[in-house]
Each structure stands twice: as C-alpha cells, then as structure tokens.
Amino acid sequence: MATLELYSAAVCPFAQRSRIVLTAKGLAFTVHEIDLHNKPADFEAISPLGKVPVLCHGGDRVWESTIINEYLEDLFPTPPLLPLVPGQRAIARIWIDFINTRFVPGFYKLLLAQNSALQADWRSELTRHLHYMEHQGLASLSAAGPYWLGDEFSLVDIALYPWFERWAVLSHYRDLPFPADCPRLRDWWARVEAHPAVQATAQTATFHIQQYSRYADGSAAGRTAQEMRRY
Ligand SMILES: N[C@@H](CCC(=O)N[C@@H](CS)C(=O)NCC(=O)O)C(=O)O
C-alpha cells in the first residue's frame, strides 16, 4: 500500500482534524511537522496555499482538511466516519459547512479583533453560533447518541472538536468562558475529548494559550491570520 504522508503542525486545528481521522481509522502514516513561522523553502511545491494540512498518498496530493478527511473516508471506509444513507450524509456535510463557514471564522475573528467594540460584536456572534448548535444541532439530531449524529463518531465531531480544545484561548485572551447555557454542547465536548483518536492528538490549554498569543496581540502575520482578518 502507498504510504500516507501528512504535512502537519502540532498547533494547527485543521491538521488535527486529519490526524484524528487517520488515527480513528487505524492507518499508519508519517507526519512531516512544519514550522509555520519558518516554512521549508520548497513548501509551496507541496502545499499550493502554503498551509497545512496536506496529505500525500501515492500519486495523490490533497489539501483542505475537510477534503482530506473525505478522501480518507472514500479510500478507507472502515470504520465509517460518515453515515451510509445519502440524506444523512447530506446532513453531516451541512454541519461541516456550517462549522467551516461560520463557527471557525467567528473563532478567529474574535481572537484577531483588536478593539473592544469589535471584540464585543464577535463575542456575541460566536455565542449565537453556539446557541444555534446547541438547539438546532444537538437537541434535534442526536437525542439517541453521544455524538453529533447519534451513536457513531463522525467527521462532524472531528470537524468541530479542535476549536473546543482551544476554547481556553478565547477565555484567556477574550473573556469568553464557555457559556453555561449550552449543556448539550458541553456533554458532547466531554465525550469527543475522551475518544482515543482525539486523545492521541490532544494538546494542553497552556500549549494553545501560548501558541495563539500572536493572534491575540495582533502581531500574527501568517496567511491564515491575514485571510481571517479579511474574511
Ligand atoms: N481551510 C484550510 C485551513 C488550513 C490552515 O489555515 N492552516 C494553517 C495552520 S492552522 C496554516 O497552515 N497557515 C499557514 C500560515 O498561516 O502561513 C483547511 O481546512 O485545511
């Protein structure tokens, strides 16, 4: 079998998504750790957008974490991380899209905001997204099971979890403790955090707080920070 090589960074929540999938599927893979502050000279030849994660497998080179994760699901369908029924697969993808286009940008917007009025706006926007997930997601979808889609751990859990692991960053720098009125999300978080594939990739709150200091003080100059400022 062709080797699976993941260009990754320990700090990166998007790369963490793909490491969780590789681990959950029991796949052997090689990690190339990229220092995002000092990328190798040839990195753009591997990563067209200059970002991690990138997965190389045989003749395939795949980037964008949620695309990598579906590529892995297509190639290695066991254990499944998406439902088999098309309608349920569509629901999973709708949530992944919500996470990518609303929740994750909200997280960065709040962290990058440098004045208190903007921070207040993004704090309430992000809180609104949490309430939406609490009431439209967990309450209506997963009454039957511990994970987002019910009994089975899925790509939805994996797409969302890394920013919960980093919630301490928002509490520390932006005065946003996790809201007390989202008990289902809190329970979901505890269950996903305990999954062995998640445990295998987890970092401490102290690590994340230290790693995100440049986002919080406005000095982050990498591509992701620049793009999220414009988003
Ligand atoms: N949409 C991409 C985002 C990947 C991304 O933003 N990765 C960050 C690290 S967390 C990166 O490599 N940034 C490069 C930089 O900031 O220069 C994905 O889902 O894979």
Ligand as a Chemical Component Dictionary entry (heavy atoms), coordinates in Angstrom:
data_LIG
# 
_chem_comp.id                   LIG 
_chem_comp.type                 NON-POLYMER 
_chem_comp.pdbx_formal_charge   0 
_chem_comp.three_letter_code    LIG 
# 
loop_
_chem_comp_atom.comp_id 
_chem_comp_atom.atom_id 
_chem_comp_atom.alt_atom_id 
_chem_comp_atom.type_symbol 
_chem_comp_atom.charge 
_chem_comp_atom.model_Cartn_x 
_chem_comp_atom.model_Cartn_y 
_chem_comp_atom.model_Cartn_z 
_chem_comp_atom.pdbx_ordinal 
LIG N1  N1  N 0 -9.019 25.699 5.090  1  
LIG C1  C1  C 0 -7.767 25.075 5.428  2  
LIG C2  C2  C 0 -7.088 25.908 6.515  3  
LIG C3  C3  C 0 -5.680 25.421 6.834  4  
LIG C4  C4  C 0 -4.918 26.466 7.648  5  
LIG O1  O1  O 0 -5.344 27.624 7.750  6  
LIG N2  N2  N 0 -3.760 26.027 8.211  7  
LIG C5  C5  C 0 -2.912 26.958 8.889  8  
LIG C6  C6  C 0 -2.365 26.455 10.204 9  
LIG S1  S1  S 0 -3.656 26.221 11.381 10 
LIG C7  C7  C 0 -1.696 27.259 8.040  11 
LIG O2  O2  O 0 -1.008 26.354 7.586  12 
LIG N3  N3  N 0 -1.407 28.544 7.866  13 
LIG C8  C8  C 0 -0.246 28.987 7.159  14 
LIG C9  C9  C 0 0.113  30.378 7.554  15 
LIG O3  O3  O 0 -0.560 30.941 8.439  16 
LIG O4  O4  O 0 1.043  30.928 6.975  17 
LIG C10 C10 C 0 -8.004 23.633 5.868  18 
LIG O5  O5  O 0 -9.132 23.321 6.273  19 
LIG O6  O6  O 0 -7.097 22.801 5.761  20 
# 
loop_
_chem_comp_bond.comp_id 
_chem_comp_bond.atom_id_1 
_chem_comp_bond.atom_id_2 
_chem_comp_bond.value_order 
_chem_comp_bond.pdbx_ordinal 
LIG N1  C1  SING 1  
LIG C1  C2  SING 2  
LIG C1  C10 SING 3  
LIG C2  C3  SING 4  
LIG C3  C4  SING 5  
LIG C4  O1  DOUB 6  
LIG C4  N2  SING 7  
LIG N2  C5  SING 8  
LIG C5  C6  SING 9  
LIG C5  C7  SING 10 
LIG C6  S1  SING 11 
LIG C7  O2  DOUB 12 
LIG C7  N3  SING 13 
LIG N3  C8  SING 14 
LIG C8  C9  SING 15 
LIG C9  O3  DOUB 16 
LIG C9  O4  SING 17 
LIG C10 O5  DOUB 18 
LIG C10 O6  SING 19 
# 
